[in-house]
Amino acid sequence: MQVVTAVGEAFNNIVLHSYAGRDDGIVEMDIQTRPDHISIEFRDWGASFDPKSVPLPDLDKLPESGLGIFIIKTLMEIRYAPGKPNVLTLSKSLLPKATRAPSAGAETAEGER
C-alpha cells in the first residue's frame, strides 16, 4: 500500500505541478521489480522543480494540500533529475529492516563503522 500511495502522489504532482496550465502532457513510467526491491521511474517534459526545496508541512495545522512530497519521502527513497525529461525515481526495499544488509559506510547499532 505504501508503494501505491507514493506512486499516486507522484503522478498527481506531475499532472498538477509539472503540467500546470496545460491541457496535454506525457508521463512515462518504468517499473522494475525484484523479490526484495521495487523501483518506479517517472519521466515528464513539463516544468521541473527541486524536491529538496519543498518545506516540511506543518502537520499540527492539518493542511489540505502540500503533503505530496512529504508523503512520498516518508514512504519511499527518491531521486530527482530535472531536465527534458525530468526523471523522478521512487525505490523501496521490500525486505523487513532486520534482514537488510547494512549499507556501505552505515553505522552499526553500537555506532561503529
N, C-alpha and C positions, 0 to 999 in steps of 0.2 A: 504494500500500500504506500510506503514511503516513496518508492520509485515512481509510481503512478502519480502521486501528488506533486512531486518535484517536476516531472515531465509536463504535467498540465499547467503548472505555474510558469515554467519556462516558455512554453508555447504561447500562453496568454500574454506574457510580457513582450514577446517578439511581435505579436499581432498588434497589441495596444500601443507599444512604445517605438519599436523599430520602424514599423509601417504606419505610424500615426499620421492621420490626414490623407492617407492614400486608400484607394479602392482596390488596389492589387498588391500582390507580394507573394514571393515564393519562400517557403520554408522547407528545407530538405532535412530529413532525419536519417541517421545511420545508427542502428542499434547493434551492438556486439555483446554477445553473452558467452560466458563460460560457467561451469558449475559454481565457481566461487566469486564471480565478478560480473558486473554489468556496466556498460558504458554507452551513453547516448550522446551523439554529436548532432547539434543543430547548426544549419548554415542558412543565413539570410543575407539579403542585399539591401537592407534598409539602413537606418541611422544606427551608428554604433554608440556604445557607452562604456563606462568603466565600472564594473560591479563593485570595486573597492570604494568607489566614491558614494555609494548609496548608504546613507546613515542608518544606524540601527533604529528600528521603530520604538516609540515609547509605548511599551505594552501595557502600562498602567492606564493609558487613555483609550485602550481598545480601538485602534484606528481601523477604519473600514477599508482603507487601501494602503498601499505602500509596504505590504508584507511579503510580496512575492520573492524578492531576492533573499530576505531573511529566512523564509521557509525553505527555499532551495538550499541555501548554505547550511541550514540546520540538518537537512536530510541527506545531502549528497556532497561529495567533493566536486568543486567546479574549477574549470579553466576557461578563460575567455581570450580570444584574439580578435581585435577589431580589424576590419578591412573589407574587401569586396571579394569573397563574402566575409561577414562576421562569423566567427566559429565559437559556439558555446558547447563545452563538453561537460556532461554530468557523469560521474562514476561512483560506484559503490561496491565495497566488498560485501559479499553475501555470506561470509563466514562469521560465526559468533566471535566477539573480541577475544575470548580466551584461546581460540585456536588459530588466530592470525599470527604469522611470523612478524617479529619486530622489524621496523624499517631500518635501513642502514643509518647509523648515527642516532637511532632513537634511544632514549634513556630507559633504563630498566626500573622496576619498582623501587630499587634501593638508590636510584639516582645515578648509577654508574652507566658508562657507555660501553 
